[in-house]
């Protein structure tokens, strides 16, 4: 079976792996502390520096995740000439399973979506936010990557 790694350069693979290693620890921390997280993004500039993106939702008191993602895509697209790789991260339910979804794009070649299914090991459920700082145990399943349509560079690169 051919995977995205079989058809991409080492440079692209390195950038996308670097973004995954940047964004996943924060998602894990938010799940452990709060049981959920709001969408966010990260990117690697043309110069190789990492940037983190949060949506500008000041006009909306309680924005939906899709509104936050739309804002992130707009902001990152506006800066796409200065970026070489980007990631959008959200907390989703897929096939009745909670998962961290990371949409990854590289300006030079491709877009993929990575799903990392998770569950709370100690019986906690998503969204239990009673103000306690006690952390929940999160268990992860196997990560899966699939080709995706580009959002930041607005072209299908798969």
C-alpha positions in Angstrom: 0.0 0.0 0.0 1.4 3.4 -1.0 1.4 6.1 1.6 1.9 9.8 1.4 5.5 9.3 2.5 6.2 7.2 -0.6 5.3 10.1 -2.8 6.8 13.1 -1.0 10.3 14.4 -0.6 12.2 14.1 2.7 12.0 17.9 3.1 8.2 17.8 3.0 8.0 14.8 5.3 10.4 16.6 7.7 8.3 19.8 7.8 5.0 17.9 8.3 6.5 15.7 11.0 7.9 18.8 12.7 4.4 20.4 12.7 2.8 17.3 14.1 5.4 17.2 16.9 4.6 20.9 17.5 0.8 20.7 17.7 0.1 17.3 19.3 1.6 18.0 22.7 -0.6 21.1 23.2 -3.8 19.1 22.1 -2.8 16.4 24.6 -2.3 18.8 27.4 -5.7 20.5 26.8 -7.5 17.1 26.6 -5.9 16.1 29.9 -6.7 19.4 31.7 -10.0 20.4 30.1 -11.4 17.4 28.2 -11.5 19.4 25.0 -9.8 22.2 23.1 -10.6 24.9 20.6 -9.2 24.7 17.1 -5.7 26.3 16.6 -3.0 26.3 14.0 0.8 26.3 13.5 3.0 26.9 10.6 6.6 26.9 9.5 7.7 30.0 7.7 9.8 30.1 4.5 12.8 30.9 6.8 12.1 27.7 8.9 10.6 29.4 12.0 7.6 28.0 13.8 4.5 30.2 14.4 1.3 29.4 16.3 -2.0 30.7 15.1 -5.1 31.4 17.1 -8.4 32.6 15.6 -9.5 36.2 16.0 -13.0 35.6 17.5 -13.4 38.8 19.5 -16.7 39.7 17.8 -18.3 36.4 18.7 -18.8 35.6 22.3 -18.9 31.8 21.9 -17.8 30.9 18.4 -18.4 27.4 17.0 -15.4 25.3 16.0 -16.3 25.7 12.3 -16.2 29.5 12.8 -12.8 29.3 14.5 -11.5 27.1 11.7 -12.8 29.5 9.0 -11.0 32.3 10.8 -7.8 30.3 11.0 -7.9 29.4 7.4 -8.5 33.0 6.4 -5.6 34.3 8.5 -3.2 31.6 7.4 -4.2 32.0 3.7 -3.5 35.7 4.0 0.1 34.9 5.1 0.6 31.9 2.8 3.3 33.6 0.8 5.5 33.6 3.9 4.7 30.0 4.9 6.0 26.7 3.6 3.9 24.4 5.8 0.8 24.7 7.9 -1.3 22.7 10.3 -4.9 23.2 11.5 -5.8 21.3 14.7 -9.3 20.5 16.0 -11.1 18.2 18.4 -13.6 16.1 16.4 -15.9 13.1 16.6 -15.4 10.7 13.8 -17.3 7.4 13.4 -18.5 7.8 17.1 -14.9 8.2 18.2 -13.3 11.3 19.6 -10.1 12.3 17.7 -7.5 15.0 17.3 -7.7 16.0 13.7 -4.7 17.7 12.1 -5.0 19.1 8.6 -1.4 19.5 7.2 -0.4 21.3 4.1 2.9 22.0 2.4 3.2 24.8 -0.1 5.5 22.7 -2.3 3.4 19.5 -2.7 0.5 18.2 -0.7 -2.3 18.3 1.9 -3.3 15.4 4.3 -5.5 15.0 7.2 -4.3 13.0 10.2 -6.7 11.5 12.7 -5.5 10.5 16.2 -8.4 8.8 18.0 -8.5 9.0 21.7 -10.5 8.1 24.8 -10.4 9.0 28.4 -9.0 6.1 30.4 -10.4 7.1 33.8 -14.1 7.2 32.8 -14.1 11.0 32.2 -16.0 12.1 29.2 -15.3 14.8 26.7 -16.4 18.2 28.0 -16.3 17.4 31.7 -15.0 20.8 32.9 -15.8 21.2 36.5 -12.9 23.6 37.2 -10.7 21.0 38.7 -7.0 21.0 37.7 -6.7 17.3 38.1 -5.6 15.8 34.8 -7.5 13.0 33.0 -5.7 10.0 31.6 -6.0 10.0 27.8 -5.4 6.8 25.7 -4.6 7.1 22.0 -5.2 4.6 19.2 -3.2 4.4 15.9 -2.8 7.6 13.9 -4.2 7.5 10.3 -3.4 9.9 7.4 -5.5 10.4 4.3 -5.2 12.8 1.3 -7.1 16.0 1.7 -8.0 19.1 -0.2 -5.8 22.1 0.4 -7.4 24.9 2.3 -4.5 27.3 2.9 -3.0 27.3 -0.6 -6.5 26.6 -2.1 -5.4 24.0 -4.6 -5.6 20.2 -4.5 -2.1 19.0 -4.1 -2.6 15.3 -3.4 
